[in-house]
Amino acid sequence: IPGAIHCWSHRGIDRWVTVIVDLTNRPARLIDIVPGRSAEVFRDWLQRQPDEFQAGIEHVAMDAFAGYKKAATQAVPDAVTVMDPFHVVALVGTKLDETRRRLQTEIHGRRGRSGDDLYGIRKTIRTRVSLLSDKQKHRLNTVFAADDHAALVVCWQFHQDTIAAYAAAPAKGKTIMAGLIHKLADTIPDELKELRSLRTTFQRRRADILAYFDHPGTSNGPTEAINGRLEHLRGIALGFRNRSNYLIRSLLHAGGMSRLLQPYL
C-alpha cells in the first residue's frame, strides 16, 4: 500500500492536524485525520493499525518534515520513504526567493518595489524556462547580465535543474538529482548561503529524494488534491468546531465511500 501524509493548520486549540491518505489506487482516498503534527502522532497512529495493515505499507510519500520520516522508519521500517517532488522544488524555490530579496537589500538598501529590476522578475524566475515567453526571457537575461546579480543566476540555474530532474525520464532524472545533491555538498561556494543552507537537508534526505525516481508514482500530488477538496468542504461549511463531525464529513467527502453509500452510481 503506498501511503502519503500531509498536514494543515486551522484555528483552534489543536492547530495542526496530520492527514493520512491511501495512494494504492486512483483516485487516492482519505484514511484518517489525526490531531497534531509530530513524529509521535504519526508513529502512534501507525502502531495502532493491525499488523496486516502495517505489513502492507510499501511506500510513504511525505514533505520535508523530519518527524514523518522518523515515525515511518520506527513503525514501518521496511517501507520506502519518498520525499515528494513538489516539496523538493518548493524548498529550492524558497532559497531562490531569499537570494533575490537579499541582493535587493544589499544593492538598494530596501525592500523591492515597482520599477526595481529584481522585484520585477520575482514571478518570472520561479517559472520553468520552457514556459517563458521571448519577452520574459529577454527580461531575465537583462537582469542576469549585471555582475552583482551573479548569485541569483546560480540559484536560478539550480532551481531550473531541479525542475528538469523531475521532468526527465526516471533514470536520467535520478542522475541529474544525484549530481545536484553532490554539487550542494562540494561546489557551491559559501557566499551562496541560501543554497548552502539546503546542504544539510538534501544530504540527510538524499535517499528519500532519490527514491522518487525508483518509485515515480509515489508523490503527495493526490494528497494535495484531497487537501484542496477538504478546504472547499470547510469553506462550504463555514468551518468546523466539532472534530468528530469534521472527520466524518471529511471521510464522506474524500474517503472513497461514494459507491458504498450510493451503489447505483
SEVEX-797081 format. One record per atom (N, C-alpha, C, CB): x, y, z. Coordinates in steps of 0.2 Angstrom, whole numbers, padded with zeros to 4 digits, always signed. Glycine has a CB too. Example, Ala and Ser with C-alpha at 12.3 -4.5 7.8 and 13.67 -1.06 7.14 Angstrom:
2
+0066-0028+0039 +0062-0022+0039 +0066-0016+0039 +0057-0022+0045 +0064-0011+0035 +0068-0005+0036 +0064+0000+0039 +0070-0003+0029 
//
This chain:
265
+0004-0006+0000 +0000+0000+0000 +0004+0006+0000 -0005+0000+0006 +0005+0010-0005 +0008+0016-0005 +0004+0021-0001 +0009+0019-0012 +0007+0025+0004 +0003+0030+0008 +0006+0036+0007 +0002+0027+0015 +0003+0042+0009 +0005+0048+0010 +0003+0052+0016 +0003+0052+0003 +0007+0057+0018 +0005+0060+0024 +0006+0068+0022 +0009+0058+0030 +0002+0072+0025 +0002+0079+0024 -0001+0082+0031 -0003+0081+0018 +0000+0089+0031 -0003+0092+0037 -0006+0099+0035 +0003+0093+0042 -0010+0101+0039 -0013+0108+0038 -0014+0111+0045 -0019+0109+0033 -0015+0118+0045 -0016+0121+0051 -0023+0124+0051 -0011+0126+0053 -0026+0125+0056 -0033+0129+0057 -0033+0132+0064 -0039+0124+0055 -0038+0136+0065 -0038+0140+0071 -0041+0135+0076 -0042+0146+0070 -0040+0136+0082 -0042+0131+0087 -0037+0129+0092 -0045+0125+0084 -0039+0125+0097 -0034+0123+0102 -0028+0119+0099 -0037+0119+0108 -0030+0114+0095 -0026+0109+0092 -0025+0112+0085 -0028+0102+0092 -0020+0116+0084 -0020+0120+0077 -0018+0115+0072 -0015+0125+0078 -0014+0110+0072 -0011+0106+0067 -0015+0099+0067 -0004+0105+0067 -0016+0097+0061 -0018+0090+0060 -0014+0087+0055 -0026+0090+0058 -0013+0080+0055 -0010+0076+0050 -0015+0072+0046 -0005+0071+0054 -0014+0073+0040 -0019+0070+0035 -0015+0063+0032 -0021+0074+0029 -0019+0058+0032 -0016+0051+0030 -0020+0049+0024 -0016+0046+0036 -0017+0047+0019 -0020+0046+0013 -0017+0039+0010 -0019+0051+0007 -0022+0035+0007 -0020+0029+0004 -0019+0030-0004 -0026+0024+0005 -0013+0029-0006 -0011+0030-0013 -0012+0024-0018 -0004+0033-0014 -0014+0018-0015 -0014+0012-0019 -0018+0013-0025 -0018+0007-0015 -0024+0016-0026 -0027+0016-0032 -0029+0024-0033 -0034+0012-0032 -0031+0025-0039 -0033+0032-0041 -0041+0032-0042 -0029+0034-0048 -0044+0037-0040 -0042+0042-0036 -0039+0040-0029 -0047+0048-0035 -0035+0043-0026 -0032+0041-0019 -0038+0043-0014 -0026+0046-0017 -0038+0040-0008 -0043+0041-0004 -0041+0043+0003 -0048+0034-0003 -0044+0047+0007 -0043+0049+0013 -0044+0043+0018 -0047+0055+0016 -0039+0042+0023 -0039+0037+0028 -0041+0040+0034 -0033+0033+0028 -0038+0045+0036 -0039+0047+0043 -0036+0055+0044 -0035+0043+0049 -0038+0058+0049 -0036+0065+0050 -0034+0065+0058 -0041+0071+0049 -0028+0066+0060 -0026+0065+0067 -0024+0071+0069 -0020+0060+0067 -0026+0073+0075 -0024+0080+0078 -0016+0080+0080 -0028+0081+0085 -0013+0085+0078 -0006+0086+0080 -0002+0085+0074 -0004+0081+0085 +0005+0087+0074 +0009+0086+0069 +0016+0085+0072 +0010+0093+0064 +0018+0079+0073 +0024+0077+0076 +0026+0069+0074 +0024+0078+0084 +0032+0067+0076 +0034+0060+0074 +0029+0056+0079 +0041+0059+0076 +0028+0058+0085 +0024+0054+0089 +0017+0052+0087 +0024+0057+0096 +0014+0058+0084 +0007+0057+0082 +0007+0052+0076 +0005+0064+0079 +0011+0053+0071 +0011+0048+0066 +0013+0041+0067 +0015+0051+0060 +0018+0040+0072 +0020+0034+0074 +0015+0030+0078 +0027+0035+0078 +0012+0034+0082 +0007+0031+0086 +0001+0028+0082 +0004+0035+0092 -0001+0032+0077 -0006+0030+0073 -0005+0024+0069 -0008+0036+0068 +0001+0024+0066 +0004+0018+0063 +0004+0012+0067 +0011+0019+0060 +0006+0012+0073 +0006+0007+0078 +0000+0004+0080 +0011+0008+0084 -0005+0008+0080 -0012+0006+0082 -0016+0002+0076 -0016+0012+0083 -0013+0002+0070 -0016-0001+0065 -0014-0009+0065 -0014+0001+0058 -0018-0013+0062 -0017-0020+0063 -0010-0022+0059 -0023-0024+0059 -0007-0028+0061 -0001-0030+0059 -0001-0031+0051 +0001-0036+0062 -0007-0033+0049 -0008-0034+0041 -0007-0028+0038 -0014-0038+0040 -0011-0022+0041 -0010-0016+0038 -0003-0013+0037 -0015-0011+0041 +0000-0014+0043 +0007-0011+0043 +0012-0015+0038 +0010-0012+0050 +0011-0021+0038 +0015-0025+0033 +0014-0024+0026 +0014-0033+0035 +0008-0021+0025 +0006-0019+0018 +0008-0013+0015 -0002-0020+0017 +0011-0009+0020 +0013-0002+0018 +0020-0003+0014 +0014+0003+0024 +0020-0001+0008 +0026-0002+0004 +0030+0005+0003 +0025-0004-0003 +0027+0010+0002 +0030+0017+0001 +0026+0022+0006 +0030+0019-0006 +0030+0027+0008 +0027+0033+0012 +0029+0039+0008 +0028+0032+0019 +0025+0043+0005 +0027+0049+0002 +0026+0055+0008 +0023+0051-0004 +0030+0060+0008 +0030+0065+0013 +0033+0071+0011 +0033+0062+0020 +0032+0076+0015 +0036+0083+0014 +0043+0082+0017 +0032+0089+0016 +0046+0088+0018 +0052+0088+0021 +0052+0088+0029 +0056+0095+0019 +0046+0088+0032 +0046+0087+0039 +0049+0081+0042 +0039+0088+0042 +0055+0082+0046 +0059+0076+0048 +0055+0071+0053 +0065+0078+0052 +0050+0074+0056 +0046+0070+0061 +0042+0064+0057 +0041+0074+0064 +0040+0065+0051 +0036+0060+0047 +0041+0054+0045 +0033+0063+0041 +0047+0056+0043 +0052+0052+0042 +0054+0047+0048 +0059+0055+0039 +0055+0050+0053 +0057+0047+0059 +0051+0042+0061 +0058+0052+0065 +0045+0044+0061 +0039+0040+0063 +0039+0034+0058 +0033+0043+0063 +0039+0035+0051 +0039+0029+0047 +0045+0024+0048 +0039+0032+0039 +0051+0027+0049 +0056+0022+0050 +0055+0018+0056 +0063+0027+0051 +0052+0021+0061 +0051+0017+0068 +0046+0012+0067 +0050+0022+0073 +0040+0014+0064 +0034+0010+0064 +0034+0005+0058 +0028+0014+0064 +0036+0007+0052 +0036+0003+0046 +0043+0003+0043 +0030+0005+0041 +0048+0000+0046 +0055+0001+0044 +0056-0002+0037 +0059-0003+0049 +0052-0007+0035 +0053-0010+0028 +0050-0006+0022 +0050-0017+0028 +0046-0001+0024 +0043+0004+0019 +0048+0009+0016 +0037+0008+0022 +0048+0010+0010 +0052+0015+0007 +0049+0022+0008 +0053+0014-0001 +0053+0027+0011 +0051+0034+0012 +0053+0038+0006 +0054+0036+0019 +0048+0042+0003 +0049+0046-0003 +0048+0053-0001 +0045+0043-0009 +0053+0057-0002 +0051+0064-0002 +0048+0067-0008 +0058+0068+0000 +0042+0070-0007 +0038+0072-0013 +0042+0077-0017 +0032+0075-0010 +0041+0077-0024 +0044+0081-0028 +0042+0089-0027 +0043+0079-0035 +0036+0090-0026 +0033+0097-0026 +0037+0100-0020 +0026+0097-0024 +0038+0097-0014 +0041+0100-0009 +0049+0101-0010 +0040+0096-0002 +0052+0096-0014 +0059+0097-0015 +0060+0104-0019 +0062+0091-0019 +0056+0104-0025 +0056+0110-0029 +0054+0116-0025 +0051+0109-0035 +0049+0116-0021 +0047+0122-0017 +0053+0124-0012 +0041+0120-0012 +0057+0119-0009 +0062+0121-0005 +0068+0125-0009 +0066+0115-0002 +0069+0123-0015 +0074+0126-0019 +0071+0133-0021 +0076+0122-0025 +0065+0133-0023 +0062+0140-0025 +0062+0145-0019 +0055+0138-0027 +0061+0142-0013 +0061+0147-0007 +0068+0150-0007 +0059+0143-0001 +0073+0146-0008 +0080+0149-0007 +0081+0154-0013 +0085+0143-0007 +0078+0152-0019 +0079+0157-0024 +0076+0164-0023 +0076+0154-0031 +0070+0164-0020 +0067+0170-0017 +0071+0173-0012 +0060+0168-0015 +0074+0170-0007 +0078+0173-0002 +0084+0176-0005 +0080+0167+0003 +0087+0173-0010 +0093+0176-0013 +0091+0182-0017 +0096+0171-0018 +0086+0182-0020 +0083+0188-0024 +0082+0194-0019 +0077+0187-0028 +0079+0192-0013 +0077+0198-0008 +0084+0200-0005 +0073+0195-0003 +0089+0196-0004 +0095+0198-0001 +0099+0203-0005 +0099+0192+0001 +0099+0201-0012 +0103+0205-0016 +0099+0212-0017 +0103+0202-0023 +0092+0212-0017 +0089+0218-0017 +0090+0223-0011 +0081+0216-0017 +0091+0220-0005 +0093+0224+0001 +0100+0226+0000 +0091+0220+0007 +0104+0222-0002 +0111+0224-0002 +0113+0229-0007 +0116+0218-0004 +0109+0229-0013 +0110+0234-0018 +0107+0240-0017 +0108+0231-0025 +0100+0240-0015 +0096+0246-0015 +0095+0248-0007 +0090+0244-0018 +0097+0244-0002 +0096+0246+0004 +0089+0246+0007 +0099+0252+0006 +0084+0242+0003 +0077+0242+0005 +0074+0236+0002 +0074+0249+0003 +0068+0235+0003 +0064+0230+0000 +0062+0232-0007 +0057+0229+0004 +0060+0227-0011 +0059+0229-0018 +0052+0232-0019 +0058+0222-0022 +0052+0236-0024 +0046+0240-0026 +0045+0240-0033 +0046+0247-0023 +0039+0242-0036 +0038+0243-0043 +0043+0247-0046 +0031+0245-0044 +0046+0244-0052 +0051+0248-0055 +0058+0245-0054 +0051+0255-0054 +0059+0241-0049 +0066+0238-0047 +0066+0232-0052 +0066+0236-0040 +0072+0231-0055 +0073+0225-0059 +0073+0219-0056 +0080+0226-0062 +0075+0218-0050 +0075+0212-0046 +0068+0210-0044 +0079+0212-0040 +0064+0215-0042 +0057+0215-0040 +0053+0213-0046 +0054+0221-0036 +0054+0215-0051 +0050+0214-0057 +0051+0207-0060 +0053+0219-0063 +0056+0203-0058 +0056+0196-0060 +0054+0191-0055 +0063+0195-0063 +0051+0194-0050 +0050+0189-0044 +0046+0183-0046 +0047+0193-0038 +0041+0184-0050 +0037+0178-0053 +0041+0174-0058 +0030+0180-0054 +0044+0178-0063 +0047+0175-0069 +0052+0170-0067 +0050+0180-0073 +0056+0172-0062 +0062+0167-0060 +0059+0160-0057 +0067+0170-0055 +0053+0160-0055 +0050+0154-0052 +0047+0150-0058 +0045+0155-0047 +0047+0152-0064 +0044+0149-0069 +0049+0144-0073 +0040+0153-0074 +0046+0138-0075 +0051+0134-0079 +0052+0138-0086 +0047+0127-0081 +0059+0137-0088 +0061+0141-0093 +0058+0140-0100 +0069+0140-0094 +0055+0133-0101 +0052+0131-0107 +0045+0135-0107 +0051+0124-0107 +0043+0137-0102 +0036+0141-0102 +0036+0148-0103 +0032+0139-0096 +0042+0151-0103 +0043+0158-0103 +0042+0161-0110 +0050+0160-0101 +0040+0167-0111 +0039+0170-0117 +0046+0173-0119 +0033+0175-0117 +0046+0175-0125 +0053+0178-0128 +0054+0185-0124 +0052+0180-0135 +0048+0188-0122 +0049+0195-0118 +0051+0193-0111 +0042+0198-0118 +0049+0188-0108 +0051+0186-0101 +0058+0184-0101 +0047+0181-0099 +0060+0180-0107 +0067+0178-0107 +0072+0184-0108 +0068+0173-0113 +0070+0188-0112 +0074+0195-0113 +0075+0198-0106 +0071+0199-0118 +0069+0199-0103 +0070+0202-0096 +0074+0199-0091 +0063+0203-0093 +0074+0192-0091 +0078+0189-0087 +0086+0190-0089 +0077+0181-0087 +0087+0189-0095 +0094+0190-0097 +0097+0197-0096 +0094+0188-0105 +0092+0202-0096 +0095+0208-0095 +0097+0209-0087 +0089+0213-0096 +0093+0206-0083 +0094+0206-0076 +0100+0202-0074 +0088+0204-0072 +0101+0196-0077 +0106+0192-0076 +0113+0194-0078 +0105+0185-0079 +0113+0199-0083 +0119+0202-0086 +0123+0206-0081 +0117+0206-0092 +0120+0209-0076 +0123+0213-0071 +0128+0209-0066 +0118+0216-0066 +0134+0211-0065 +0139+0207-0061 +0136+0206-0054 +0145+0211-0061 +0133+0211-0051 +0131+0210-0044 +0125+0205-0044 +0129+0216-0041 +0122+0202-0049 +0117+0198-0049 +0119+0190-0050 +0111+0199-0054 +0126+0189-0050 +0128+0183-0051 +0126+0177-0047 +0136+0183-0051 +0125+0179-0040 +0122+0174-0036 +0115+0172-0038 +0122+0177-0028 +0111+0176-0040 +0104+0175-0042 +0104+0170-0048 +0101+0181-0044 +0109+0171-0053 +0110+0167-0059 +0111+0160-0057 +0115+0169-0063 +0116+0159-0052 +0117+0152-0050 +0111+0148-0046 +0123+0152-0045 +0108+0152-0042 +0102+0149-0039 +0097+0148-0044 +0100+0154-0033 +0096+0152-0048 +0090+0151-0054 +0092+0145-0058 +0090+0157-0058 +0098+0144-0060 +0100+0138-0063 +0099+0132-0059 +0107+0138-0066 +0101+0132-0053 +0100+0126-0048 +0092+0124-0048 +0103+0127-0041 +0088+0129-0048 +0081+0128-0047 +0078+0125-0054 +0077+0135-0046 +0081+0128-0059 +0079+0125-0066 +0081+0118-0067 +0081+0129-0072 +0087+0116-0064 +0090+0110-0065 +0086+0105-0060 +0097+0109-0063 +0083+0107-0055 +0079+0103-0050 +0073+0101-0054 +0078+0107-0044 +0070+0106-0057 +0063+0105-0061 +0065+0100-0067 +0060+0112-0064 +0070+0101-0070 +0072+0097-0076 +0073+0090-0073 +0078+0099-0079 +0076+0089-0067 +0077+0082-0065 +0070+0078-0065 +0080+0082-0058 +0065+0081-0062 +0058+0078-0061 +0055+0077-0068 +0054+0082-0056 +0056+0082-0073 +0053+0081-0079 +0056+0076-0084 +0054+0088-0083 +0062+0074-0082 +0066+0069-0086 +0064+0062-0085 +0074+0069-0085 +0066+0057-0089 +0064+0050-0088 +0067+0048-0081 +0067+0046-0094 +0065+0043-0078 +0067+0042-0071 +0074+0041-0070 +0063+0036-0068 +0077+0037-0075 +0084+0035-0074 +0089+0041-0075 +0087+0030-0079 +0087+0045-0080 +0091+0052-0081 +0089+0057-0076 +0089+0055-0088 +0083+0057-0073 +0082+0062-0068 +0085+0060-0062 +0074+0062-0067 +0086+0054-0060 +0090+0052-0054 +0097+0054-0055 +0089+0044-0053 +0100+0053-0061 +0107+0055-0062 +0108+0063-0061 +0109+0053-0069 +0103+0067-0063 +0103+0074-0063 +0102+0076-0055 +0097+0077-0067 +0098+0073-0052 +0097+0075-0045 +0102+0073-0041 +0090+0071-0042 +0105+0067-0042 +0111+0065-0038 +0117+0070-0039 +0114+0058-0040 +0118+0072-0045 +0123+0077-0047 +0122+0084-0043 +0123+0079-0054 +0115+0086-0042 +0113+0092-0039 +0115+0092-0032 +0106+0094-0040 +0113+0086-0029 +0115+0085-0022 +0122+0085-0020 +0112+0078-0019 +0126+0082-0025 +0133+0082-0024 +0136+0089-0025 +0137+0078-0030 +0133+0093-0030 +0135+0100-0031 +0134+0104-0024 +0131+0103-0037 +0128+0103-0021 +0127+0107-0015 +0133+0105-0010 +0120+0105-0012 +0135+0099-0009 +0140+0097-0004 +0147+0100-0006 +0140+0090-0003 +0149+0100-0012 +0156+0101-0014 +0157+0107-0018 +0158+0095-0018 +0153+0110-0022 +0155+0115-0027 +0151+0122-0026 +0154+0113-0034 +0146+0122-0022 +0143+0128-0021 +0147+0132-0016 +0135+0127-0018 +0149+0138-0017 +0153+0142-0013 +0149+0145-0007 +0156+0148-0016 +0153+0146-0001 +0150+0148+0005 +0146+0155+0004 +0155+0149+0010 +0148+0159-0001 +0144+0165-0002 +0137+0164-0004 +0148+0169-0007 +0135+0159-0007 +0128+0157-0009 +0125+0154-0003 +0128+0153-0015 +0124+0158+0003 +0122+0155+0009 +0115+0152+0009 +0122+0160+0014 +0111+0154+0004 +0104+0152+0004 +0104+0144+0001 +0100+0156-0001 +0108+0143-0004 +0109+0136-0007 +0113+0132-0002 +0112+0136-0013 +0118+0135+0001 +0122+0131+0006 +0117+0128+0012 +0128+0135+0009 +0112+0132+0014 +0108+0130+0019 +0104+0124+0017 +0103+0136+0021 +0103+0123+0011 +0100+0117+0009 +0104+0110+0009 +0097+0117+0002 +0110+0111+0010 +0115+0106+0010 +0113+0100+0015 +0122+0108+0011 +0112+0103+0021 +0110+0098+0027 +0104+0094+0025 +0110+0102+0033 +0099+0097+0023 +0093+0094+0022 +0093+0089+0016 +0087+0099+0020 +0097+0091+0011 +0097+0087+0005 +0102+0081+0006 +0100+0091-0001 +0107+0082+0010 +0111+0076+0012 +0108+0071+0017 +0118+0079+0015 +0104+0074+0021 +0101+0070+0026 +0095+0066+0023 +0098+0074+0032 +0092+0069+0018 +0086+0066+0015 +0088+0063+0008 +0080+0071+0014 +0094+0062+0006 +0096+0060+0000 +0093+0054-0003 +0104+0059+0000 +0092+0049+0001 +0089+0043-0001 +0082+0044-0002 +0090+0037+0005 +0079+0048+0002 +0071+0049+0001 +0070+0053-0006 +0069+0053+0007 +0074+0058-0007 +0074+0062-0013 +0075+0057-0019 +0079+0068-0013 +0080+0053-0019 +0082+0049-0025 +0077+0043-0026 +0089+0047-0024 +0073+0041-0020 +0069+0036-0020 +0063+0037-0025 +0066+0034-0013 +0061+0043-0026 +0056+0045-0030 +0057+0042-0037 +0054+0053-0031 +0063+0043-0040 +0065+0041-0047 +0064+0033-0047 +0071+0043-0049 +0065+0029-0042 +0064+0022-0042 +0056+0020-0041 +0068+0019-0037 +0052+0025-0038 +0045+0024-0037 +0042+0030-0040 +0044+0022-0030 +0042+0032-0046 +0039+0038-0049 +0032+0040-0048 +0041+0039-0056 +0028+0035-0046 +0021+0036-0045 +0019+0038-0038 +0017+0030-0046 +0025+0038-0033 +0024+0039-0026 +0025+0047-0025 +0028+0035-0022 +0020+0051-0024 +0021+0058-0023 +0015+0060-0018 +0021+0062-0029 +0015+0066-0016 +0010+0069-0012 +0005+0073-0017 +0013+0074-0007 +0005+0072-0023 +0001+0075-0028 -0006+0074-0026 +0002+0074-0035 -0008+0067-0026 -0015+0065-0024 -0017+0068-0017 -0016+0058-0024 -0012+0068-0013 -0014+0071-0006 -0016+0078-0006 -0008+0070-0001 -0012+0082-0010 -0013+0089-0011 -0020+0090-0014 -0008+0093-0015 -0022+0086-0019 -0029+0086-0022 -0034+0085-0017 -0029+0081-0027 -0033+0080-0012 -0038+0079-0007 -0038+0085-0002 -0036+0072-0003 -0033+0088-0001 -0032+0093+0004 -0036+0099+0001 -0025+0096+0005 -0036+0100-0006 -0040+0105-0009 -0047+0104-0009 -0038+0106-0017 -0049+0098-0009 -0056+0096-0009 -0059+0097-0001 -0058+0089-0010 -0055+0096+0003 -0057+0097+0010 -0057+0104+0012 -0052+0093+0015 -0052+0108+0009 -0053+0116+0010 -0059+0118+0007 -0047+0119+0007 -0061+0116+0002 -0068+0118-0001 -0073+0116+0003 -0069+0114-0008 -0073+0110+0006 -0078+0107+0011 -0078+0112+0017 -0077+0100+0013 -0073+0114+0020 -0073+0118+0026 -0076+0125+0024 -0066+0119+0028 -0074+0127+0018 -0077+0133+0016 -0085+0133+0015 -0074+0136+0009 -0087+0128+0012 -0095+0127+0012 -0098+0127+0019 -0096+0120+0008 -0095+0123+0023 -0097+0123+0030 -0096+0129+0034 -0094+0116+0033 -0092+0134+0032 -0090+0139+0036 -0086+0137+0042 -0097+0143+0038 -0083+0132+0041 -0078+0130+0047 -0082+0124+0051 -0077+0136+0051 -0077+0120+0054 -0080+0115+0059 -0077+0116+0066 -0078+0108+0056 -0081+0116+0071 -0079+0117+0078 -0079+0110+0081 -0084+0121+0081 -0082+0105+0079 -0083+0098+0082 -0078+0094+0078 -0090+0096+0082 -0073+0091+0081 -0068+0087+0077 -0071+0081+0075 -0062+0086+0082 -0075+0078+0078 -0078+0071+0076 -0082+0072+0070 -0082+0068+0082 -0086+0078+0070 -0090+0079+0064 -0086+0081+0058 -0095+0085+0066 -0080+0084+0060 -0076+0086+0054 -0073+0080+0051 -0070+0091+0057 -0071+0075+0055 -0068+0069+0052 -0073+0065+0048 -0065+0065+0058 -0079+0065+0051 -0084+0061+0047 -0086+0064+0041 -0090+0060+0052 -0087+0071+0041 -0088+0074+0035 -0083+0073+0029 -0090+0081+0036 -0076+0074+0032 -0071+0073+0028 -0070+0066+0024 -0064+0075+0031 -0071+0061+0028 -0071+0054+0026 -0077+0053+0021 -0072+0049+0032 -0082+0056+0022 -0088+0055+0017 -0086+0059+0011 -0094+0058+0020 -0083+0064+0011 -0081+0068+0005 -0075+0066+0001 -0080+0075+0008 -0070+0063+0005 -0064+0061+0001 -0062+0054+0003 -0059+0066+0003 -0066+0050+0007 -0063+0044+0009 -0065+0038+0004 -0066+0042+0015 -0067+0039-0002 -0069+0034-0007 -0075+0030-0005 -0063+0030-0008 -0080+0033-0002 -0086+0029+0001 -0092+0030-0004 -0087+0031+0008 -0091+0034-0009 -0097+0036-0013 -0101+0030-0016 -0095+0040-0019 -0097+0025-0018 -0100+0019-0021 -0103+0014-0015 -0095+0015-0025 -0101+0015-0009 -0104+0011-0004 -0110+0014-0002 -0099+0011+0002 -0110+0021-0001 -0116+0025+0001 -0121+0026-0005 -0114+0032+0003 -0119+0026-0011 -0123+0026-0017 -0122+0021-0022 -0123+0034-0020 -0123+0015-0021 -0121+0009-0025 -0124+0010-0032 -0123+0003-0022 -0129+0014-0034 -0131+0015-0040 -0127+0019-0045 -0138+0018-0040 -0122+0023-0042 -0118+0027-0046 -0113+0023-0050 -0114+0032-0041 
//
